[in-house]
Amino acid sequence: MSLIVIKIAADEPSDNVRIDSVLNSALRDFDYRVISSLDETDPAEIRGQRLLFALPLGKYGLNSAYFRLLYTLRTRQGLLEGCTSAILIDGDSELYTKSTGTELAFALNSAGSALIGRPLAEGTGSLHNFRIQAKLIGVDCRGAYLAAVRDLADRLQKDRLQKYEKPQLLALHASSHRTSNTLQLWEQISERLGGSFEIKEIGLRNGTISDCSGCPYTMCIHFGEKGRCFYGGLMQEEIWPAVLKANALVMLCPNYNDALSANLTAFINRLTGLFRQKRFYDKALFSIIVSGYSGGDIIARQVISALNMNKSFYLPPHFALLETANDPGEALRIPGIDEKLDNFAENIRRTLVQTA
Ligand SMILES: Cc1cc2nc3c(=O)[nH]c(=O)nc-3n(C[C@H](O)[C@H](O)[C@H](O)COP(=O)(O)O)c2cc1C
């Protein structure tokens, strides 16, 4: 399948030089065409396509054409329905590439695009971010950068999420059933998914799992090969096997201080041992995110960054239901919530259930 590269121009022409040369070399053997803006293209030409967004950020992490792209994605709802995307970001400093990547990924997803697992290739100014990979494959940092972009384009061309007769969902939370708005929305979704899914729910409340102890890489590999982790416990006995069995993960995330709660973060960190053994490209990621006041997009970007970008889960279009509610029970009284719940449940069904 051919790719469409959306090459966003830099404000300073010199900031285009490295990213253009990386694209030319890395995509030499791919069938692709380049466009410079979504605005000048007929939406029918884009719909359902595989899109590689290529963005130069320069020294200060800024690009005015990128803001125009964000404007287009946020205002033209459904523009990317049926598309699958990946992202290349090239910077001239050590900052901003990842944070801009998560912002763009969330905007693409909200506009209807899926993102493949590990959808971001980023070149920081020094390319020092590639030093480990370069050593592993025996090339210099630029060689590792090219290899990463080739691998990204290859996966973008090929990756497809499988559907199932009766998909298995794993829902993870760390909240109280009695009071949590996030859990009440999940209960509604779970009811709507009814008999078409096999659903497992695990509560990771205080003390159930300790955070990662940051073992040396080789030690983590050593434990992981045996299906274990330094700390053992519930994580290796129940949660890793449940993740392996699941076709999709549903993260139930209340906004705690504009961040994921500590227990959910511990789960993601402790998943590292399993990730060393196994990629999760074939597992979809959904989330329900509830904030008392504001900031749901910050949590959505954290979930994308940690689980889609770092841990390789596939991001289906419109992966998250984002709501604002604070007092217990308030979420179920949000105007129009029933329709939103219907749509979110239908999105999960459409993503995962095989139709005859
Ligand atoms: C420790 C803690 C920190 C919170 N921080 C924020 C916050 O930074 N921003 C916000 O909008 N809501 C914040 N909230 C409110 C929750 O997001 C809110 O209660 C929401 O309903 C989700 O939580 P629930 O699923 O437990 O109901 C916080 C709640 C707690 C308990």
The ligand as an ORCA input file, in Angstrom:
! r2SCAN-3c Opt
* xyz 0 1
  C      -5.737     13.198     44.487
  C      -6.668     13.860     43.536
  C      -6.161     14.813     42.660
  C      -7.012     15.428     41.724
  N      -6.483     16.339     40.850
  C      -7.272     16.885     39.901
  C      -6.731     17.789     38.935
  O      -5.549     18.099     38.932
  N      -7.559     18.293     38.003
  C      -8.868     17.967     37.939
  O      -9.559     18.430     37.037
  N      -9.424     17.114     38.837
  C      -8.664     16.566     39.806
  N      -9.194     15.681     40.722
  C     -10.628     15.369     40.672
  C     -10.923     14.067     39.921
  O     -10.348     14.098     38.650
  C     -12.426     13.888     39.856
  O     -12.886     13.513     41.144
  C     -12.995     12.991     38.806
  O     -14.362     12.730     39.115
  C     -12.309     11.670     38.576
  O     -12.117     10.908     39.720
  P     -13.105      9.702     40.170
  O     -13.143      8.722     39.054
  O     -12.474      9.142     41.409
  O     -14.454     10.306     40.420
  C      -8.381     15.079     41.682
  C      -8.880     14.125     42.583
  C      -8.042     13.534     43.506
  C      -8.594     12.501     44.448
*
